[in-house]
């Protein structure tokens, strides 16, 4: 659907919605001697229409700009949403691509006093069993070793995907894939080393392939996922 057809369709839906709300308000809610039960019923209908208004407004891109309303605020000429208000609902299509929010990145060179003050986005969603977490923050002050050393945490955009015990971590400086542990955890913490630092006898145990182009530039990493052996039936 093009932008013009979407705008035309949305305008038509809002005209019908506002007409229905005015009909309920003027015909029933404004009556002084309306029976209490009937008034309550139409009040519920009016509230449901209000929820429909909020959901329809999520589709509006405010194509026609804003107009001034009471209190000096600006309201969309199509949906009536006040400019700058927080969106509390999400309207997602049942099938196809889902779009939630916008891509945000660090937007200030200022060093903030805390992570909370530096945070721009901190949100997560569970989607078909997978968990996606997005964190975006500017630079902020912190401390190490129980407050003995002051440090500045760099601004960053971090995306984490968790699926069936595995975690894929992407930030501005690295990409980290963490596999679920096999058996009991082994101490100390896992080692880290560059590929060229490892002897061949160790590399033969790692199901890792490096993808590269004709200019010997890294294009990707393939890790064959270790599978646990299934237990036999009857045991």
N, C-alpha and C positions, 0 to 999 in steps of 0.2 A: 504494500500500500504506500503510495507516494505521500509526501508531506501535505500537498494541497487536498488530496482526497481525505486524509486523516483529519485535517483541520475542519473540512466541511462536515464530515460525519460527526465529529466531536461537538461542533456547534449545534447541530441538529439534536443530538442527544441532550445537551445542556438546556436547549429551549424546551424540550419535552419535560425534563426533570424540573426546571423552575416553574413551568406551568402547573405541573402536578403538585408541587409544594405550595404554590399560591392558592390552588383550588382547595387543598385541605385546610390551609390557614384561614382563608377568607370565608369558606362555606361552613366550616365546622368549629375550628378552634376559636374563632372570633365571636361566636355566638355566646350570649350570656346565659341562656337557660337550657343549654345542652345537657342531657342526662350525664351523670358522672361516669358511668360505665362506657357510654359511647364516646365521651370526650377522651377518656383514657385510651380507648382503642385507636382513635384517630391520632392521638399524640404519639403512640407507638409507630403508626404508619409514617408520621412526619419524621420521627427520629431515624427510621430505616431509610427514608429518602435522603436524609442528611448523610448517612454512611455511604450511600450510593454516590452522593456528591463528592465525598472525599476520594473514593476510588476512581471516579471519572477524572478528577483533577490531576491524578497521577499520570494520566496520559497526555495532559496538556503541556505544550512547550511554550506557552505564552506568546504565540505568534503575533498577536495584535497589540502587544505592549500592555501598559498599565494605565489606570486612571486613579485620580485622587478620590479618597473616600473620607469618612469622618475621622477626626484625629490626625489628619495629615498623612495617613498611610496610603500605600499604593496597592491597588487590587487589580488582578488580571482581568482584561476586558472579556475574556472568554469564559474562564472557570470561576472567577471571583476570588481566587486564592490571594491572600495578603502576601506581598513580597517580603522575603526574608524569614518566613515562618518555617518551622521544622516539619519535615514530612514524617508522619507516624505510621503510614501504611505502605505496603508494597503490592502492586498489582502485577502479577506475572502470568504470561500465557501458559496454558496447560501443556502445549507442545511447542517445540522449537526452542530457539535461543532465549535465555533469560538474562536480562540486564538489570543489575542492582548497583546503584551508586555510580560514581565516576572515579576514574583513576586519579589519585592524589599523590603528590610527591612533596618532599621537604620544600618549604617556601620562605625560609628566613635564614639569615646568616647570624642571627642573634643567639647567644647561648642562654638557654632558659634555666631557671633555678632547680627544676625538677622534671622528671619524665612526664608527670601528669600535665604540667604546663606546656611541655613541648609536643605533646601528642596531638596529631592531626586526625588520624584514623586508627581506630582499634575495634575491629569487627570480625565476626566469624559466622559461618553458616555450615550446616550439615546438609549435604546434597546427595541423595541416593546412597547413603552409607559412608560417604567420604566427608571429611571435615576440612574446610578451607578457612584459614585465618590470615587476615591482612592487618599489618601494623605499620603506620607511617608516623615518623616523629622528626622534629628538628633537633639540633644539638642541645644537650642539657648537662648540667653538673651532676657528678656522682662521686662515690667514694669506694675505695678498696680496703680490704684487710681491716674490717670493723672501724672504718672511718679514719684510718691513719694516713691514707693517701688520697688526695683530691685528683680526680680525672674528669675529662670532658668526653662524653659519649658522642660519637659522630652522628650526624643526621643520616637517616636511612629509611628505606622502604623494604619491608620484610614480608614475604609471602610464604606461608607454610601449608603444605598439603599432607594430611594424615590419612592413610588407607591401610587397614588390616595390619596394624602394628608397624608399618613403615612410615617414614617421615621424609618429605622432600622440602628442603629449606632453601629459599632463594632470597638474596639480598643484593645490595648495590655492589658488593665486593666479592661474593663467593656463591657457590651452589653446593649444597651439602645433602647427600642422600644417606639416610640412616636406616639400616635393616634391623628387623626385630632380632633379639638375642636368641641363640640356640642353646637350650639347656639352662643350667644355672648360671647366673652372672659371674663373670671372672674378674677378680680384682688384681691389679689396679685398673684404672681407666684404660680404654682402648688406645693403642699406639697410633701415631700418624707419621707418614713418611712419603716422600715423592717416589714416583715409580722407579726412577733411575737409581734410587738409593737401596732398593730391595734386591736381594740375591734371587737368582732364577729359581732356586728350590722353593722359595716362598711364593713367587709369582705364579708358579704352577698350581698353587692351591686356590688362587683367586679367579673366579669366573668373570673376568673383566676384559672387555675389548674397547680399544680406542679407535674412534672414527676420525680420519684425517683426509685432506684433499691432496692434489698433486703437488702443492707447494709445501707440504708437510705442516699444514696448519690444523690445529685441533678443531674438529667439527662436532664432536659429541662423545659420550661415554655410554657403553652398553654393559649392564650388569645382569648376568643370568641369575635369576632369583633362586637361591637355594631352597629346595623343597624338603620338607620333613617327610620321613618315611612313615606311611600309614601303618597303624597297628593291625595285626591280623585279627580276623573275626574269631570270637570266642575267648579273647583274652582281655 
